[in-house]
Amino acid sequence: MSSPFPKWATEPIRIADPDPTWPEKARRLQHQLSTLGIPNSEHIGSTAVPDLPAKPIIDLLATIPSFDNIEALVEPLRHEDWHYVPPELDQRPYRRLLIKVENEKRAAHLHLMLPHSVEREAEILFRNLLIRNQPLRAQYAALKKGLAAEHADDREAYTNAKTQFIKNALAMAAKPRIIFATNNQHKVIEIQSAIGDKLEVISLKAAGIDIDIPEPHDTLEANATEKSSTIHKLTNDNCFSEDTGLEVMALGGEPGVLSARYAGETRSFEENIKKLLTGLGDNPDRRARFRTVISLNYNNTEHLFEGICEGRILPAPDGDDGFGYDPIFVPEGDTRSFGRMTLEEKNRYSHRRKAADQLVAFLQTQI
């Protein structure tokens, strides 16, 4: 039995690899629309996001003052193979939808929306989030591919299944954001855990920044300031950085500011630990402390916060959790190394947590 719907209305969902020609196709369609009485349309949706797999359909959004004269607006587009989907079929009262058909397939969607509508703002915000947030983009790509395989012949089910992901992403975007001048995801997780859910902490990579900031100074404070001021100059956004050092008393405070590269620029913590334990030898004085300095650049003013965790150095690594020197450091008040603790347990002692608590206390007076 033949379908009452045209082929383009029931074509299966196909996710294509990113196509560098999509932006140019969008520009050609935008020009066509401007000659047909639809100026200033925007390229939205997945084809507007670099490096994102997508259905090979260009989504465009245009703002119109009202839906009252929609037929007069739509009529010229019909002659260019734009098909109007009545709202009772579209079932999305906040928009009017047209679909451009080429070779019996969907080539483009035109979303007509009212100015300042919540849905219009959400479309643009989600596109911008995907452009600047690579981890979110990767998650969305994986979700789309999985849903396309599951709902290849059900466009509505595919669209509805993405809704919660998009809502969650937009909810995160509604939070105040602050750039953490690091790409060390362990540090991001620790700081986000300390700050909680009132503020979203994003790494340099998530902020779209790809630079390696030098740490040339001989104090933690100066290195932290170097990093936060560099990012602030680049972005003019609120941001913070931290510099942390392990200070071993019997080694005269070493490795200190050289903690990450104690054994050389390869930044191998296995080699760093080996060098530290060799230097300490059998010395009975195992006293050490972790010290973190956070430099916050907030509203063009720098604020410094310090956190210290006293403890001792083990004769050999013990534990696989954490990172850096965690397997050889036992905090005062416990018998286990940081390498034996969960993040929640470590946070009870953590130098980074203590500095972050001061950062949070300050930010809570500002947000």
Rosetta blueprint (number, residue, H / E / L):
1 M L
2 S L
3 S L
4 P L
5 F L
6 P L
7 K H
8 W H
9 A H
10 T H
11 E L
12 P L
13 I L
14 R L
15 I L
16 A E
17 D L
18 P L
19 D L
20 P L
21 T L
22 W H
23 P H
24 E H
25 K H
26 A H
27 R H
28 R H
29 L H
30 Q H
31 H H
32 Q H
33 L H
34 S H
35 T H
36 L L
37 G L
38 I L
39 P L
40 N L
41 S L
42 E E
43 H E
44 I E
45 G L
46 S H
47 T H
48 A H
49 V L
50 P L
51 D L
52 L L
53 P L
54 A E
55 K L
56 P L
57 I L
58 I E
59 D E
60 L E
61 L E
62 A E
63 T E
64 I L
65 P L
66 S L
67 F L
68 D L
69 N L
70 I H
71 E H
72 A H
73 L H
74 V H
75 E H
76 P H
77 L H
78 R H
79 H L
80 E L
81 D L
82 W E
83 H E
84 Y E
85 V E
86 P L
87 P H
88 E H
89 L H
90 D H
91 Q L
92 R L
93 P L
94 Y L
95 R E
96 R E
97 L E
98 L E
99 I E
100 K E
101 V E
102 E E
103 N L
104 E L
105 K E
106 R E
107 A E
108 A E
109 H E
110 L E
111 H E
112 L E
113 M E
114 L L
115 P L
116 H L
117 S L
118 V H
119 E H
120 R H
121 E H
122 A H
123 E H
124 I H
125 L H
126 F H
127 R H
128 N H
129 L H
130 L H
131 I H
132 R H
133 N L
134 Q H
135 P H
136 L H
137 R H
138 A H
139 Q H
140 Y H
141 A H
142 A H
143 L H
144 K H
145 K H
146 G H
147 L H
148 A H
149 A H
150 E H
151 H L
152 A L
153 D L
154 D L
155 R H
156 E H
157 A H
158 Y H
159 T H
160 N H
161 A H
162 K L
163 T H
164 Q H
165 F H
166 I H
167 K H
168 N H
169 A H
170 L H
171 A H
172 M H
173 A H
174 A H
175 K L
176 P L
177 R E
178 I E
179 I E
180 F E
181 A L
182 T L
183 N L
184 N L
185 Q H
186 H H
187 K H
188 V H
189 I H
190 E H
191 I H
192 Q H
193 S H
194 A H
195 I H
196 G L
197 D L
198 K L
199 L L
200 E E
201 V E
202 I E
203 S L
204 L L
205 K L
206 A L
207 A L
208 G L
209 I L
210 D L
211 I L
212 D L
213 I L
214 P L
215 E L
216 P L
217 H L
218 D L
219 T L
220 L H
221 E H
222 A H
223 N H
224 A H
225 T H
226 E H
227 K H
228 S H
229 S H
230 T H
231 I H
232 H H
233 K H
234 L H
235 T H
236 N L
237 D L
238 N L
239 C E
240 F E
241 S E
242 E E
243 D E
244 T E
245 G E
246 L E
247 E E
248 V E
249 M H
250 A H
251 L H
252 G L
253 G L
254 E L
255 P E
256 G H
257 V H
258 L H
259 S H
260 A H
261 R H
262 Y L
263 A L
264 G L
265 E L
266 T L
267 R L
268 S L
269 F H
270 E H
271 E H
272 N H
273 I H
274 K H
275 K H
276 L H
277 L H
278 T H
279 G H
280 L H
281 G L
282 D L
283 N L
284 P L
285 D L
286 R L
287 R E
288 A E
289 R E
290 F E
291 R E
292 T E
293 V E
294 I E
295 S E
296 L E
297 N E
298 Y E
299 N L
300 N L
301 T E
302 E E
303 H E
304 L E
305 F E
306 E E
307 G E
308 I E
309 C E
310 E E
311 G E
312 R E
313 I E
314 L L
315 P L
316 A L
317 P L
318 D L
319 G L
320 D L
321 D L
322 G L
323 F L
324 G L
325 Y L
326 D H
327 P H
328 I H
329 F E
330 V E
331 P E
332 E L
333 G L
334 D L
335 T L
336 R L
337 S L
338 F H
339 G H
340 R H
341 M L
342 T L
343 L H
344 E H
345 E H
346 K H
347 N H
348 R L
349 Y L
350 S L
351 H H
352 R H
353 R H
354 K H
355 A H
356 A H
357 D H
358 Q H
359 L H
360 V H
361 A H
362 F H
363 L H
364 Q H
365 T L
366 Q L
367 I L
